Amino acid sequence: MTQLLSLFNQIFGSQPKSNDLEKYAPPKVLQAFKAIKQASLELYDAWIEARLEQAKYYSKHSHIE
């Protein structure tokens, strides 16, 4: 989990390299990067939500049948 958060921070954090990219990249490339970023964040949110639901399920059904 920590590794995943670290990776997201490296990719999407405010870094000088990303600023350079915004200066020199064509608008279509920037648009593609923004779409990838948004899709990645949505995937991450869905993963977190699924893990929370799984935790709720296991806390209710923690007994072994």
Sequence and secondary structure as in RCSB ss.txt:
>XXXX:A:sequence
MTQLLSLFNQIFGSQPKSNDLEKYAPPKVLQAFKAIKQASLELYDAWIEARLEQAKYYSKHSHIE
>XXXX:A:secstr
 HHHHHHHHHHHS  HHHHHHHHHS HHHHHHHHHHHHHHHHHHHHHHHHHHHHHHHHHHS S  
